[in-house]
Amino acid sequence: MPQTRKRRVTTCVPCHTRKQKCNRQYPCNHCTRRRRPEECIYKPAPVDRPLRAILGDESRNQVSDSVHPIKHPAGDGPCNQHAALTKSFGYFEDSSSNTMALLKNWDLHNGDDEDIDNRASPDMLQKIRSDLERMPRRGILDFLTQYFVSELNWMKQLVHAPSFLIHYQQWWANNRELTVRNVEYAVLILRICSYATQFLPSPTYPDDKISDLPLGHIRNTCVELGNSLSETCLALDWKGGLVRVQHILFAALNSSCEGRTDMFWEGIASASRAAQKAGVQTAAAELGGGQEFDKEMQRRIFCNLYLLDSHLSRQLDRVPFLPDNLVAEMLPRLRLVPETGMLDMDSDITAPELFTERLMQVQLGRFWRKYPKKQTIPYDPTQAEQRYEQFCSEYLPTLHPALTLSPDKKWDTQLPKLSMQRQLLHITIFDFIAWNFRPLLLLNESQITQLPAYKQVLLQSQKQKLAQAAVEELTAVSNLHSMFGGGHTRFAAIIFNSFEASVLLLTLLSRPDFPFDQTEENHDILGRQVTKLTRNKAMQAVEKALNRLQILSGVSDMAAAGARVVSQLFAQASRLSESAPPAIIPGLSNTSELFPGSFSDLLRLGAVVGHDEDWGFEESLYPNYVNGLFSAGVPGDEYRC
């Protein structure tokens, strides 16, 4: 007798219970009207067959593991020997060339001294049970998880929302089974929920409590239990896996939201070590062999780790943790099961995926690592100009049409967070331009006068580019903040970049030689014509950024510290700009007449400036790269959508 097909539930749980049809937003119209947005929970929709096939092996493994007591996954016999060697000698178990690879071909005897009981001690088991029982009740975690997936995951995309929600439901079904996998996943849930509380209250949820529990209490509980269970997992399983890399990154993002960029940096270091111990970069680079979904997630997590490492090391002038070109073999290869609202875009191979913005950020990180800023003293304007022109000619043409500086917005309705991703990428692009020219502000007067005349003219032009980039960066930050509702937020990109761009502009405003209000012509920045930047417009941009920092200082120590500094600089720059009239370099005011072409053409560098053979930037970043990347997939992959 054929089974009857159940009607698909398309409303949230409260509306389904009340037999109401809601608008399936988050929170929905009825839960908003009832003022109970925390109850607006959606049951996972029936998963398409390809996703079930992708997750099938992992789900079966999770069930089979759950019948065993928690223990170190090294097992018995030769594997136990390998685990002991890994601990003592530090070998990478998945290497194909080290001594461990040779020893795997030998049938090693498991002596009495290696025949140890890897099970957790009774005290450790009791501690694990105690920590799990202290977790916030499910209704709270459901709400925070739903809020994270709906409102926050677009920023970093450290999880694939559809598969994460499936595993989340499976975890609740098996959470009493004390396996390393289950405990590790509990840490991921706790740290995701802690991260979600950093963005509450919000315009969609204005309360500072969830089910009568203060947000601060929930956050502290999640952080405490997450740290405790994470230490236990490390003691039981030194190697770890992808979930460990994910929850370490979420702990780092929590530190970033709390204004602790130093701890954020340490978190990136910890995640880099965890990824290498787990062999993420090796497994994800392999072709074939099944488990393509798992490998794709490893690639995307590694890309995220690479771009966070690249971005932060550039901002803080640190040495990156991950090698420059390792990510070239780790770029995404699959178009994953669409998120909610993307089903209509599935047939359009030119449409962006949610991860497209992340990929553009990765390629930006690859670019600046390829052309690093040389620590020359004094600053050399010619090198900075070469980097700028290479950026315009090599990186900008590779941007997806939806993410360019003059974007095609036809996909914005299908991807509600695409406009926010666009602003986030634009912030990073203009921040790169500011980073490129910022050292010119450290030149003293004697160093400038010693420069050849054409370099002094070039320096003036670069000051204009630096000022314009800072203004454009602040504009993108302001747009993104408005999309967050214009109120309180701890999102570090808004705070950090408001501060940095303001300091740059105020430094330029305090210089008597800055060419404000001297010409009537418009200027060019990244191939775009922009209106003339006046002193008044620059001061208005800084004042708006200062107001933003002062508003956010109520929830962020980083914003408070930045607001104090910018306030002092703003007052000083105002006094200096009023007392010192702008100066013009004699005979060198009209740069367009002296240099009608590009800087590379001027120095005849067009044939010299190129690419190193070992990087292949042209090959990997041609304009249609993204479209081909997500539509090509993996040959023979049955899971591709």
C-alpha positions, 0 to 999 in steps of 0.5 A, a space after each residue: 500500500 503506497 504511503 500518503 505524502 504528508 503536506 509540507 509545513 510552510 509556517 513557523 511552529 507557533 503559527 502551525 499550532 494556531 493554524 495560521 498562515 504566516 509570511 515565513 519571515 524571521 520573526 514572522 508577522 504573527 509572532 511579531 504582532 504577539 511580541 514573542 519573536 523568540 518563539 518563532 521557530 521553523 522546523 527544518 523543511 524536508 531536505 532534497 534528495 541530493 542533500 540527504 545523499 550527501 549527509 547520509 554517510 555522516 548521519 549513519 556514522 553519528 548513530 553508530 558512534 553513539 552506542 560507544 562510551 566516550 573515548 579517544 578515537 585512536 582505538 586499539 592495535 596499530 592505530 593506538 601505536 600511531 596515536 602515541 607516536 603522533 603525541 610524542 613525535 608530533 607527526 602529521 598522521 595524514 602525511 604521505 611523505 613523513 616517517 608516519 607514512 612509512 610506519 603505516 606499512 608495517 604491522 606494528 605489535 601493540 605491546 603491553 605498555 601501549 595497551 592503555 584504556 582510552 576511556 574517559 575517567 569517571 570524574 571527566 564523564 561526570 564533568 561532561 554530564 554536568 556541563 551538558 545539563 547546565 546548557 540553556 534550555 532548548 527553547 533559548 538555544 533554538 531561538 538563538 540558532 534560528 536568529 544566527 542562521 537568519 541574520 548573522 551567518 551571511 557575514 562569515 559563513 562558517 556553517 552551511 545553514 541547511 546541513 547545520 540545522 539538520 545536524 542540530 536536530 540530530 544532536 538533540 536526538 542523540 545528545 545523551 550519548 557521550 561521544 567525542 563527536 556529540 560533545 564537540 558539536 555541543 561546543 559549536 552550538 554553545 559558541 554559535 549561540 554566544 556569538 548570536 547574543 552579541 547582536 542582540 537586542 536588535 531591531 527585530 528583537 528589541 528585548 534584552 532577555 530571552 524567556 526572562 533570562 538576561 542576554 548577558 547571563 545566557 552569553 556568559 553561560 554559553 562561553 563558560 560551558 563552551 570553554 569547559 567542554 572544549 578543553 575536555 574534547 582536546 584532552 580526549 582527542 588531540 587531533 580533532 576535526 572540522 567542527 573543532 576548527 569551526 567552534 574555535 573560529 566562533 570563539 575568536 569572533 566572540 572576542 572580536 565582538 567584545 573589542 578584544 582584537 588581540 584575542 581575536 588574533 590568538 583565536 585565528 592562530 589556534 584555528 590555524 593550528 587546529 586545521 593543520 592537526 585535523 588535516 583539513 588542507 590535505 583532505 579537502 584538496 583531494 579529488 574523488 573518493 566520495 564525501 564531496 560535501 564534507 570536502 567542500 565544507 573543509 574548503 570553505 572553512 579553510 578559505 574563511 580561515 585564510 581570508 581572516 588570517 590575511 585581513 587581520 595580518 594586513 591590518 595589524 602588520 603581522 606575519 600571516 599564519 597560513 602560507 601564501 599559496 596554499 588556498 589556491 588548491 582549496 577554492 570551492 568546487 561545488 554549488 551547494 544546496 541553495 539556502 532559503 529564498 535561492 531556489 529561483 536562482 538555481 538555474 542561473 549559472 551567472 547568479 552569485 552564491 552566498 559564498 561568492 563574497 567570501 571568495 572575492 575576499 579570499 582573492 583580495 587576500 591573495 592579491 595583497 600577499 602577492 604584492 606586499 608592501 615593502 618596508 622601504 624607508 622613506 616611503 617610495 611613491 612609485 612602488 605604491 602607485 604600481 601596486 595601485 594600478 595592478 590592483 585596478 587592472 588585475 583584481 577589480 575586473 574579477 569581481 562578480 557583477 553583483 559585487 562591483 563598485 557599480 553593481 548589478 542589483 538584479 539578484 538582491 531580492 533573491 539574496 536578501 543579505 547580498 546588499 550587506 555583503 556588497 558593502 562589507 566587500 567595498 569596505 575591505 577594498 577601500 581599506 586596502 587602498 588606504 593601507 597601500 598609501 597610508 605610509 606617506 603620512 609618516 614622511 617628514 618635511 625633509 624627506 619630501 623635499 629630497 624627493 624628485 619633483 615628479 615624485 612630489 607631484 605623485 605624492 600629492 596625487 596619492 594623498 588625494 586618493 588616500 583621502 577619497 578612499 577613506 571617505 568611500 570607506 566611511 560611506 560604505 561603513 555608514 551604509 552597512 550600519 544603516 542596514 543593521 538598523 542604525 543602532 547598537 551593534 558590536 560588529 567589528 567591521 563597523 567599529 574598526 573601520 570607522 576608527 581607522 578611516 577617521 584617523 587617516 582623514 583627520 591626519 590629512 586634514 591637519 596637514 597644511 599641504 593637502 590640496 583641498 579646494 584647489 581645483 574644480 576638476 573631479 578625481 578618479 578612484 579605482 576607475 570611478 569618477 568622483 566629485 571633488 573632495 572638499 575640506 568640509 565634506 571630509 570633516 562631515 564624514 569624520 563627524 558622522 563616524 565619530 557620532 557612530 562610534 559614540 553611539 556604539 560606545 555604549 555596547 563596545 569597549 573598542 568603540 568607546 576607546 576609538 571615540 575618545 581618540 577620534 574626538 581629540 583628533 577632531 578638535 585638533 584638526 579643526 583648530 589646525 585647519 582654521 589656522 593654516 591655509 593650504 599650500 601648493 607646490 610651486 609649478 607642480 599643481 597641474 599633474 594631468 598636464 605633466 602625466 597624461 597617461 597612467 603611472 606605468 605608462 609614464 615609467 614604461 613599466 607596462 612590459 615589466 609589471 607582470 606576474 610571477 610564474 608560480 602564482 598564476 594570478 591571471 589564470 585563476 582570476 579572469 573575469 568569468 572565473 566565479 561563474 565557471 567556478 560554481 557551475 563547473 562542479 566536480 566531474 562525476 559528482 552526483 550531489 551537485 545541484 
